[in-house]
Amino acid sequence: PKPIDVYDPKTLLGHVCFHPDVHKALNEVMAWGFVDVFRKHCNKSGEYTFWDYRMRNTFDRNLGWRLDHIMATAPLAQKSTACYIDIKPRAAERPSDHTPIVAE
């Protein structure tokens, strides 16, 4: 993820999921011509697909990460009309720590 995709990029830098090596790998994939479809449609922070259960009330406090992505080639991304994070499943009684991201 990029800094906009985590709740506290300064503190989390170096974490296994927010490590410079991960940033480099993601940038290499993007250099192949892929487009982050979610960011094509939404450029605001605070939009996450994962909330860690090892910390208390992360979902309620929106201390999340956008770990899940939809990447597409530029021509396919251009045809995308919307992309959103569906938080309803994460608000269920016994949810996963991830929630779906949907592209249209």
Protein Blocks (a to p, Z undefined) as FASTA:
>chain_A
ZZklpfblmlmgopaklcfklmmmmmmmmmnopacfklmmoccehiafbdcfkbghklmn
opacdfbccdddfklmmmpgbdcddfklmmmmbdcfbdcdddZZ
